[in-house]
Amino acid sequence: MSKGILIYATGEKYIKQAYLCALSIKASGNSTPVSLFTDDEIENKNDVFDKIVINKWPVFDTSTYQVLNRWKPYHYTPYDETIVLDADTLVLQDITDWWSFFEKYDLFFPTKVYTYRNIPLTSDYYRKAFVENSLPNIYSGIHYFRKSDKAHLFFKWLEVVSNNWELFYGNFCKERYPKVPSMDLSTAIVTKILELDQDVTNHKINFLKFVHMKVHAQEWQTLRSERWIDQIGIYLTEDLNLIIGNYLQSGIFHYVEDDFVTDEIIEAFERKVLK
């Protein structure tokens, strides 16, 4: 069966992030194919993507993060088994061995994230709607699925919830009703509707972990800014070791802030991948 990584991005800024993400995957020694799913007709810069898949369905969501379109990758992926990554991530290790872990799952979502200091996140600052409405603590920025009846049913439900989010949030998020849709929240609602919490996650195994760089997730005592990149130093060595503050990063690094992506960082990864 074919296996690959799929990144969804549309718009110049996010396609640039997806390009950097693909470079980081290859720079970390991963041989897994990487494809881009996008609404835009674009050039495959330096052939860094193995495939570019163009969304042919109507685009109803033109907001910044295209939340309401994020159920579509299941229907467009060129692979039998797919790892989906948000565009604003870096892959800092070889994740080839993840595929053997996923063999027993039709879908898998992480439930734990970490600070840049590799400490499990305990703050509910961004998760109050999950806690107060007893929803599974699911993160969708990184997830896995295989083509299967269970996964197909899941993503058809995710389409319904995404396209009618006000109705479903009104039923499942009576406390802390959000002002805008969230794919994490929609995914958690579908998981609850289908009673799949034990089938699409594993709370006992710390797998598919990632560093989540939202500023309040770091649990700093004082903040000079609402942007973490204004709070702490960023260092990238010639060997592409990423150091945040005094902490070496590994695994999946979800940097969140658009300004993290600079021409210098892109060029550093290009030098290794395209040499």
C-alpha positions in Angstrom: 0.0 0.0 0.0 1.2 3.5 -0.8 2.2 5.7 2.1 2.8 9.4 2.2 2.7 12.8 3.9 0.1 15.4 2.8 0.3 19.1 3.6 -2.7 21.4 3.1 -1.9 25.0 2.2 -3.4 27.7 0.1 -2.3 31.3 -0.4 1.3 32.4 -0.9 2.2 32.7 2.8 1.0 29.2 3.7 2.4 27.5 0.5 5.8 29.0 1.6 5.3 27.3 5.0 4.4 24.1 3.3 7.5 24.3 1.2 9.7 24.7 4.3 7.8 21.8 6.0 8.6 19.6 3.0 12.2 20.6 3.0 12.5 19.8 6.7 11.0 16.3 6.1 13.6 15.5 3.5 16.4 17.1 5.5 15.6 14.8 8.4 16.3 11.7 6.4 12.7 10.8 5.6 12.2 8.9 2.4 8.4 9.1 2.6 6.8 10.9 -0.3 5.4 14.4 0.4 2.5 15.9 -1.4 0.8 19.4 -1.3 -2.9 19.7 -1.3 -3.9 23.3 -2.4 -6.5 25.4 -4.0 -3.9 27.2 -6.1 -2.2 26.4 -9.4 1.4 26.7 -8.4 4.9 25.8 -9.6 6.5 22.9 -7.8 9.6 24.9 -6.7 12.7 22.7 -6.8 10.5 19.7 -7.2 10.3 19.4 -3.4 6.8 18.0 -3.6 6.3 14.6 -5.1 2.8 15.6 -6.1 0.7 18.7 -6.1 -3.0 17.9 -5.7 -5.4 20.7 -6.7 -8.7 21.0 -4.9 -11.5 20.9 -7.4 -14.4 21.3 -4.9 -15.9 24.7 -4.3 -14.0 26.7 -1.7 -16.6 28.0 0.8 -14.1 29.1 3.5 -11.9 32.0 2.5 -10.8 32.8 6.1 -7.1 32.9 7.1 -6.8 29.2 8.2 -9.3 27.6 5.8 -10.7 25.6 8.7 -13.9 24.6 6.9 -11.9 22.9 4.1 -9.7 20.7 6.3 -11.9 17.6 6.0 -11.1 17.4 2.3 -7.6 15.8 2.4 -9.1 12.4 3.0 -10.8 12.5 -0.4 -7.8 14.0 -2.2 -4.8 12.2 -0.8 -2.9 10.2 -3.5 -1.9 7.6 -0.8 -3.6 4.6 0.8 -2.1 5.7 4.1 -1.6 9.3 4.9 0.0 11.5 7.6 -1.4 15.0 7.5 0.7 17.9 8.7 -0.3 21.5 9.2 1.8 23.7 7.0 3.4 25.6 9.9 5.3 22.6 11.2 8.9 21.4 10.9 9.8 17.7 11.0 13.1 17.4 12.9 13.6 13.7 12.9 13.1 10.6 10.7 9.5 9.5 11.2 9.7 6.5 8.9 9.1 4.1 11.8 5.7 5.7 12.6 4.1 3.6 9.8 4.6 0.4 11.8 2.8 1.9 14.8 -0.1 3.0 12.6 -0.8 -0.5 11.3 -3.4 -1.2 13.9 -5.3 2.1 13.4 -7.7 3.4 10.8 -7.2 6.9 12.2 -5.0 8.4 14.8 -4.9 11.8 16.5 -2.6 13.0 19.2 -4.0 14.0 22.6 -0.9 15.4 24.2 1.4 18.3 23.2 4.5 19.7 24.7 6.2 23.0 25.5 9.5 23.9 23.9 11.1 22.6 27.1 9.6 19.1 26.4 7.2 19.4 29.3 3.7 18.0 28.7 1.2 20.8 28.4 -1.2 21.0 31.4 -2.7 24.5 30.9 -6.3 24.5 29.6 -5.9 28.1 28.3 -6.8 27.1 24.7 -8.8 24.1 25.7 -11.6 25.3 28.0 -14.3 24.4 25.5 -13.0 20.8 25.5 -12.8 20.6 29.3 -16.1 22.2 30.1 -18.0 20.2 27.4 -16.3 16.9 28.1 -14.9 16.5 24.6 -11.9 14.4 23.7 -8.7 16.4 23.9 -7.8 15.9 20.3 -5.3 17.8 18.1 -5.8 17.6 14.4 -2.7 19.6 13.2 -1.0 16.2 12.9 -3.0 13.1 12.2 -3.0 9.8 10.4 -5.6 7.9 8.4 -5.8 4.9 6.0 -8.4 4.5 3.3 -11.1 2.4 5.1 -14.8 2.3 5.8 -14.2 3.6 9.3 -12.1 6.5 8.2 -14.5 7.3 5.3 -17.4 7.5 7.8 -15.4 9.7 10.1 -14.5 12.2 7.4 -18.0 12.3 6.0 -19.2 13.2 9.4 -16.4 15.8 9.7 -17.7 17.3 6.4 -21.2 17.6 7.9 -20.0 19.1 11.2 -17.7 21.6 9.4 -20.4 22.8 7.0 -22.9 23.1 9.9 -20.6 24.1 12.7 -22.9 26.6 14.4 -25.5 23.9 14.8 -23.2 21.3 16.1 -21.3 23.6 18.4 -24.6 24.8 19.8 -25.4 21.2 20.8 -21.9 20.0 21.9 -20.3 23.3 23.1 -23.0 24.9 25.2 -20.2 26.1 27.5 -17.5 28.3 26.0 -19.3 28.4 22.6 -16.6 29.6 20.2 -16.9 32.6 17.9 -15.2 30.8 15.0 -14.9 27.2 13.9 -12.0 25.0 15.0 -10.9 21.8 13.3 -9.7 20.4 16.6 -13.1 21.1 18.1 -15.0 19.7 15.1 -12.8 16.6 15.1 -13.5 16.1 18.8 -17.2 16.4 18.2 -17.2 13.7 15.5 -15.1 11.5 17.7 -17.7 11.8 20.4 -20.7 11.3 18.0 -19.2 8.1 16.7 -17.9 7.0 20.1 -14.4 6.5 18.7 -12.3 8.0 21.4 -10.5 4.7 22.2 -10.2 3.8 18.5 -8.6 6.9 17.1 -6.3 7.9 20.0 -4.2 6.1 22.6 -4.0 7.9 25.9 -1.5 5.4 27.3 1.1 5.8 24.6 3.0 9.0 24.1 3.0 8.9 20.3 2.7 11.4 17.6 3.8 14.1 20.1 4.6 17.5 19.0 5.8 20.8 20.4 3.0 23.4 20.3 4.4 26.9 20.3 1.2 28.9 21.1 2.5 31.5 23.5 0.2 30.7 26.5 0.9 27.0 26.1 4.5 27.6 27.3 3.2 28.5 30.8 5.6 31.4 31.2 5.1 33.5 34.3 5.4 36.8 32.5 4.8 37.7 28.9 6.4 40.6 27.0 4.3 39.8 23.9 1.5 37.7 22.6 4.0 36.2 20.2 6.5 33.6 21.4 9.1 34.7 18.9 9.3 38.0 20.7 9.8 36.2 24.0 12.7 33.9 23.4 15.7 33.3 21.2 15.7 31.1 18.0 18.9 29.4 16.9 19.4 27.2 13.9 22.8 25.5 13.6 24.6 24.7 10.3 23.5 21.1 10.9 19.9 22.3 11.1 19.6 21.7 14.9 16.8 23.9 16.1 17.3 25.5 19.5 14.6 27.5 21.2 16.0 29.3 24.2 18.4 26.7 25.5 16.4 23.7 24.4 17.2 21.5 21.5 14.0 20.6 19.6 13.1 17.2 18.1 10.1 15.5 16.6 7.4 17.8 15.2 7.8 21.5 15.9 4.5 23.4 15.4 5.8 27.0 15.3 2.4 28.7 14.8 3.8 32.2 14.2 4.1 33.2 10.5 7.1 35.4 11.1 9.1 32.3 12.2 9.6 31.5 8.5 12.4 33.7 7.1 14.4 33.5 3.9 17.4 32.6 6.0 15.7 29.5 7.5 14.5 28.4 4.1 17.9 28.8 2.5 19.5 26.8 5.3 17.2 23.9 4.6 17.6 24.3 0.9 21.4 24.1 1.2 21.1 20.6 2.8 18.3 19.2 0.7 19.2 20.6 -2.7 22.9 20.2 -2.6 
